[in-house]
């Protein structure tokens, strides 16, 4: 009977330590690059745990992550990148993430309600300003 209790406690200890491995966060460090240069101010977010950080001036970041977490890298002028954390990433603790440039060209921009043309002289003539308030008109 005593032997069964010891075996049960040992088994319980093994199971609890194995399940606890997935609860702990690891410090995942890396560098975000483009053309072999670090990119500053890239938003790095662990979407699985809702934790985020921003890269420094050299493109280096550090974020808490677990196995199979999804890390999102985004910046205005670059394409977004989603990475799933693998065991190899956690073991190396350092990753390099290359980002591709992304240029969003617009065909046309319409500013409403004024329907501006871009010609300053014509646009100023078309605007009908309301009463102008200055210190003299307010008394």
Secondary structure, DSSP 4 states (H G I P E B T S, - for coil): -HHHHHHHHHHHHHHHHHHHHTTS-EEEEEEEEETTEE-SS-EEEETTTTEEEE--TTSEEEEEE-TT-EEEEEETTEEEEEEE--HHHHHH-EEEEE--B-----S----TTTT--S-HHHHHHH----PPP-HHHH-
